Amino acid sequence: MRQFLSLLLIIALIFSFAACHESVSPTVVTDTSTVTSDTISESIATPLPTISAEPTTTSTPEANLVSQGNWSGDYEYATYSDGSATITQCRSSEVELIVPTELDGFIVTKFGDYLFLNLKSLKSIIIPESVTSLGSNTFNGCNALTSIVIPVGITQIGDSVFSDCEALANVIIPAGVTSIGEQAFYNCNTLMNLTIPEGVMSIADSAFWECLNLKSITLPETLTSIGENVFTDCKSLANITLPDNVNIIGDYAFSHCEVLASIAIPNSVTSISAGTFYGCKTLSSITLPDSITKIGKYAFAGCTALVSFAIPSCVTNIGNSAFWNCTALANITIPNGVTRIGNWAFENCQALDNVTIPESMSSIGGGAFYGTAWLNAQKQGDWIELGNGLRFVYVGNETNVTVPAGMDAFDFYGNSQVIQVTISDGVTSIGDSAFSACSALKNVTISKSVTIISDYAFSDCTALTNITIPESVEHIGDGAFASCTALTNITIPNRVESVGSLAFYNCTALNNVIVPNSVTNIGDSAFEECGALTIICPEGSYAWNYAVENSIAHKAA
């Protein structure tokens, strides 16, 4: 589905460090088989934060820096007016390291950023109890380090402190810690069990991402916030209990926890964020409280063991692809109060054979029920009407189809037979994904009454060679023609002011696009992967400057 989107879900994240350190380049790869158009501008998993190339030296506000660049044995250190020292560099290659409490009479209280970065020989370390702060990336890449005891004075586990410590099997987090930073234990794939002590209130983004063998983790009652991707790819995590005080669960927090079978969401949570349980293929039981008002995009996509699901009564919005590819889902209750079902929300839920659209519904997205047993059973003519005119799905066998006047919410999503479509006068918009993945579609005649071409309207129409956009059109949405790989020429009308992100992404045959002066905004990657493209536009116009900035061939109109 939507082939062009699969190209964007492999994210290479390159970390740059100071010249004295070996570079660290973890690559995060996400599942490219389950992409929908809504994820084109947002990766399926949150990108890992870029690490600063410059180590920093920190001190408490009351202590002033006295000197830096001092050496004692294998350690470079900085001193402060309170008699403390921060170790900023280590040149030891010892397998077992005992860090001294004092350096030339100064008490060691802090480890600087990147202190032991990529010290691959280090297997064990004793940190003095005087240390109260670990800088970011302190042990990043120490892939022989097997165990560590964190001193009791530490109050924060900083960003990437133990990232890529692949042999780290035992960690004791002291009771004084209140937060765990981004990527703190990223790719610690030997870590099997962990207890997070009472007092910890937040776990930041990607903290345990790719801890592949993490089977058990105990969360404290003080915990209120779980960040994005915290447990992504924890493929051995079979069960977890969320404390009652948790009120934030970030995007993709449990994505690809492949053996997670059941979970209960506490009453303090009000929304299921994007991709929270994406790819949890053994998840068969989930308890949602009535406090939930929104189910985000991809929230349960690829949960192939889900058989039934009760949507809480207060939910008003079911996001794009929320239950995409839940192939075993046979029963779902959509409560009265839901006003929106997003694009592809239940796509490929093959076993779903009974759906009731509540009277509260005001919007049903493109391809929302594509590939379900229920939709297939509705075929009683060329069009299926969903929700009292909210969506008209074409299910006929004709290759040449006319969209009737007044039918704005038409849907040809995924049709492989239709070759030519005429949109009648009176139709004012082409909705989200209206023709997306219509693999045989070659020609579309758009009436002059159409003013909007919505997001992904023609994406993946790989046979579409040309299309005339009428002068009435004022808006071209995100990904509107993305991956129309046969499309050669486009003229953008004079009323259009904005061209959406990825609007013509991966239109590999696109030779010429005429862009008028009226266009004052072109979204991100609008013409990316269009190698043959020349933009034709007025010299000095927004489009001209855009072409220059993005190294796209261009010439004056």
N, C-alpha and C positions, 0 to 999 in steps of 0.2 A: 504494500500500500504506500502510496505517495513516495515514489522512489527517490525524488530529489531530496527529501528530508533525511533519508538514511545517510546521505553524504555528510550531514552536519553533526552527527551524533558521536563521531570519534573525536575526542578533544585532546589534543596534545598540549600538556601544560609544562612549560619549560621554566625552571627556576634559575635565576642568575645570581651568582655569589661573588664575593671578592676574589681577586686573582690568587690569593694565597690558599684558597680552598678548592677542593675538587668539586665540580658542579654536580648538582643533584637534579635529576630530571624525571620525576615520577610521571607516568602517563596514565590518565584515567580514561578507560574505555567503557562506554555504556552500550547497552543493547540496541543494536541498529535495526532490529526486526520489528520494532513496535512503535513506529513513529507516526504522529499525525501532524497536520499542518500547524496546529497551535503551538507546537514546540519549536518552530523554526527560529524564533528570536530568543528562545531561552533553552539552554541545554538541559538535557534530561537529568543531569546531575549538576549541582552547583560547582562552578569552576573553583579549583583550589586557589587560595589567595597567593598572590605573588610575594615572594620573600625579598625583603630589602637586601641590596648588595652590600650595604655598609653596616658592620657591627656597631652597636651602640653601647655606651657606658652609662648606667643609670645610678642614681643616688637618691636618698631620701631628701625631702625638701630642706630639712634642717642641717644637712651635711653638705659642705661645699667641697668641690674637687680641689685637691691640693697638688697632686702630681699624677702623671700617667706615663706609660712606656717603661715602667720600672721592671726589672727582671730579678727573680730569685729562683735559682735552679731552672726547672722546666717551665716556670710560670711567669707570664707578663701580667702586671697588675697596675691598677690605679688606686690612689689613696684619697681619703676624705678627711675632713676636719674633725670628725667624730672618732677618728682612729680606726676606721674600717677600711677594708680593701675589697675591690672587685677584680676577680681574675678575668682577664680579657683574652688571653691566649695561652695555649698549652702546646709544648713541642715534644711531649713524652710519647713514646711508642710502647709503653709498658702494657702487658696483658692485664695485670691487676694493678689498679691505681689507688693509692691512699692520698687524698688531697689534704694538705696540712691545714690546721686551724689558723695558724699565723704565718704571715710572710714579712720578715724583717720587722717584727713587732706589731704589725697591723693585723687586726682580726678579719679573717675572710668571712664576709657576709653575703656576697653575691657572686654568681657566675654570669659572665657577660654573654651576649648573643653569639651563637655559633661556636661556643668554646671548644667543644669536642667534635665538631662537625666532621663526619666521615672518618673518624678515628676507628678504622676497621679492625685494629688489633685488640681493642678494649673489650675484655670479657666481664670484668667486675670492677666496681668502684665504690669506695667508702667516702661519702660526703660528710664533712664535719657538721656537727649540730649547730654551729654558729651561722651556717648559711640559711638565709631567710628568703632568698629570691633566686630563681633560675631564669636566665634570659631565654628569649625565643630560640628555637633550634639548637638548644644546648647539646643534645645528644643525637641530633638528626643524622641518620646514616651510620650509626654505630651498630652495624648489623651482626656483630659477634656478642654484644652485650646481652647477658642472659637474665640478670636479676638486679634489682636496685631497691634500696630503702631510702625513701624521701624524708629528709629531716622534718621534725615536728614543727619547726618555725615557718615552714613554707605555707603560704596562704593561697597561692595561685599556681596552677600548672599551666604554664604559658603556651603560646602558639608553637606547634611543631616540636616541642621539647623532646619527645621520643619518636618522632616520625621516622619511619623506615628502620626501626630497631627490630629487625626481622626475627632475631633469636630471643627477644625479651619474653620470658615466660612468667616471671613473677614480679609484681609491683605492689608495694604497700603504700597507699595514699594516706597521709596523716590526717587526723581529725580536724586540724585547723584550716584545711583547704576549703575555699568557698566557690571556686570556679575552675573549670577545665577548658583550656583554650582551643582554638581552631587547630585541627590536625594533630592534636597533642599526642595521640597514639596511632596516627595513620600508618597502615600497613605493618602493624605489629602482629604479623600473622602466626606467631607462635603463642601469643597470649590466649589462654583458654578460660580463665576465671578471674573476675575482678569484683571487688567490693568498693563502692564509692561511699565515703563516710557521710554521716549526718553533718550538715553545715553547708554542703555543696548545693548551690542554688541554680547554677546554670552549667550546661554542657554546650560548648560552642560548635559551630559548623565543622563537620567532617572529623570530629574528634576520634572516632573509632572506625573510620572508613577503611574497608579492606582488612579488618582484623578477621581473617578468614576462618580461624579456628576458635574464635570466641564463642563458647557454649553457654556461659552463664555470667550474668552481671547483676549485681544488687544495687538498686538505686535508692537514695535516701528520701525520707519523707519531706525533707527541706527543698527538694528539687522542684523548680517551677518552670524551667525552660529547657527544651531539647531543641538544638539548632538544626539547620539543614544538613542532610546527608550524614547525620551522626553515626548511624549504624549501617549505612549503605555497604552492601557486599559482605556483611557479616554472615557468611553462608552456613555457619554452624550454629547460629543462635536459634535455639528451639523454643524458648519461652522467655518472657520478660514481664515483670509486673510494674506498671506505671503508678507512681505514688499519686495520692488524691490531690496534691497541690499543683501538679503539672497543669499549666494552662496554655502553653505554647508547644506545639510539635511542628518543627520546620519542614519545609519541602523535602521530599524524598528521604525522610528521616530513617525509614526502615526498608527502603527499596532494595530488592534482591536479597532479602533475608529468606533464603530459599527453603529453610526447614521450619520457619516460624509457622506454627499451626493455629494458634489462637491468641487473642489479645483483647483486653478490655480497656476502653478509653474512659478516663475519669470525667466526672461531671463538670469540672472546671474548664474543659476544652470546648470551644465554640465552633471550630471549623476543622475539617480534615483537609490539610494543605495539599498542594500539588504533589502528586507522585508519592505520597506518604508510604503506601504499601505496594508500590509498583513492582511487579515481578515477584511477589511473594507467592510462589506457585503452589505451596502446600497450605496456605492460609485457608482454613475452612470455617472458622468460627470467629466472629468479631462482635463485640458488644459496644454499641454506640449510645451515648446518653441523649436525652431529649434536648440538651443544651446546644447540640450541633445545629447550625443554621445553613452551613454550606459544605458541599463536597467538591473539592477542587479537582482541577484537570488531572487526569492520570492517577487519581487517588488509589484506585484498586485495579488499574490496568494490568492485565496478565496474571491475575489471581485465578488460576485455572482450576483450583479446587473449591472455589466458592459455589455452592449449590443454591442457596437462598440468601436473601438479604432484605432486611427491614430498614427502610430509610426513616430516620427519626421524624417526628411530626412537625418539628419546627424548621426543617430544611426548606429553603426557597430556591436554591440554585444547585443544579447538578452540572459540574463543569465538563468541558470538552474531554472526550475519551476517558471519562471517569471510570467506566467499567469495560473499557476496550479489551476484547479478547478474553473475557471471562467465559470460556467456552462451556463450562458446566453449569453456569447460572441458569436455573430453570424458573425460579420464582423471585419476583421483586415486587415490593409494594411501594408505589409512589403516592405519598400522602397528598391530600388536598392542602394547598398552601405552596406547593412547588410551582414557581412561575417560569422557570427556564430549564430546559434540557439542552446542553451544549452539543456542538458538532461531534459526531462519532461517539456519543456518550455510551451507547450499548453496542457499538459495531462488533460484529463477529461473536456475539453472545449466541452461539448456535442453538443452544438448548432452550433459550427463552421463548416460551410459546404462549404466554399470557401477559398482556400489558393493559392497564387501564390508565388512560390519560385523564388527570383530574381537571375539573372545571376551572381551577385557578391558573392553569397553564396559559402563558402568553407568548412563549417562543420555543420552537423546537428546531434544533440546529441541523445542518446538512449531514446526511448519513447517520443520523442518530440511532436508527435501528437497522442499519444495513447488515445483512447477513444473519438476521435473527429468524427463528422459526415462526415467530408471531407475524413479522412483516410479510414473509413469504406466503403465509396463510390468508393474507388480506386481498390477494389478487382476484379482483372481480371486474377487471377492465384495464384500461391503459394507465389509469392514475389511481393512487391510493391517497385518500385524504386523512391526515392525522390531526387530531385535536381541533375539530371544527374549523378547518381552513388554515391552520397554522403552518402546515406543510403539505405539499402535493408531490408525491414520489412517483416518478414515471416507471412503470413496470411492463409496458407494452413491448411488442416485438418489431415495431416499425424502425426503419433505418432513417427515414425522413420525418421529422416531428415538428409540429407547430405548437408553441406554448400559447395557450389562449389568453386573450386580453384580460387584464386584471389579476392574473395569477403571478404575483410577485414571489411567493415562497415556493417556487418549483425546485425539484431536486432530481438530478440525473446521476448523482454520485455513483461512481463505479460501473456505470453502464458500458458494456463492451460491444453493443450492436449499433447504437445510433451514430450515423455518419454526418447528417446535416440537421441543423435546428434553425427554425425561424422564430424569433421572439416578436409577438404581435404588438401593435400599437396599444398603449394603455398600461403595459408593464413598465414599472418605474425603476426596478432594481434587479440585479442579478445577485442572489444571496450568497452567503458563505458556502464555498465548496459545491456550488450548484452543478458544475460540470466536472468537478475534480475526478481524475482517474478515468475519464471517458476515453478509453484507449483507441477507439475507432473514429472519434469525432474529427472531421476535416474542415467543415465550414459552419460558421454561425452568422446569421443575419440578425443584427441587433436593431431594434426599432429606435426611432428618435425620441421616444418618450422615456428611455432609460437614462437615469442620471447617476446611478451608483453601480460600480463593479466591485463587489465586496471581496473580503479576504479569501484567497485560494479558490476563487471562482472557477478558474480554468487550469489549476495546477495539475501537472502530470497528464495533460492532454497531448500525448506524444505524437499524434498524427495531425494536429492542427497546424496548417501551413501558413495561413494568413487570416486576418480578422480586421474588419473596419470598425473602429470605435467611433460612434457618432458624436457630433459636436455637442450634443446634449449632456454628455457624461461629465460630471464634476469631480468624481472621486474614483481613484484606482487603489484598491486595498492591498494589504500585505500579501505577498506571495500570489498575487492575482493570476499571473501567467507563469509562475515558476515551473521549471522543467518542461516547458513546451518546447521540446528539443527540435521540432521541425519548423518552428515559427521563424520567418526570415526578416519581416519588416513590420514596423509599428509606427503609426502616427498618433501622438497624444493630442487630444483636442485642446482648444484654447481656453476652455473653462476650468481645466484641471489645475489645481494649485499644488497638490501634494501627490507624490508617487510613493506608495507604501514600501516598507522594508521588504526586501527579497521579491519585489514585484515581478522581476524578470530573471530571477536567479536561475542559473544553469540552462538558459536558453542558448544552447551551444551553436545553433545555426543562425542566430539573430545577427543580421548584417547592419541594418540601419534603424535607428529610432529617432524620429523627429520630435523634439521637445520644444514647446513654445515658451515665450517669455512669461506666461502666466504661472509656470511652475516655480515655486519658491522653496520647495522642500522635496528632497529625494531621500528616502529612508535607507537605513543601513543595508548594505549588500544588495541593493536593488538590481544592480547589473553584474553581480559577481558571477564568475564562471561563464561569462559571455565573451569568449576569446576573439570572436570575429567582429565584434561590435564597433560601429562608428556612431557617435552621437552627433546629430545635426541640429544645431540650435543657434540663436542669435549670439554674435560675439559679445562677450562681457556679461551675458545672462547668468542666472544661477546655475543652469545646466552646464554652461561653458566652464564655469569655475569648478563645478563638481567634477567634470571630466578631467580637468587639469589636476586637481587634487588626488584623484583616484587613478591617474595614469591611463585613462581611457581615450582611445582615438576619437578625435572630434573635428568638425569643420563647420564653418559658418553657414547658416541657412540662407 
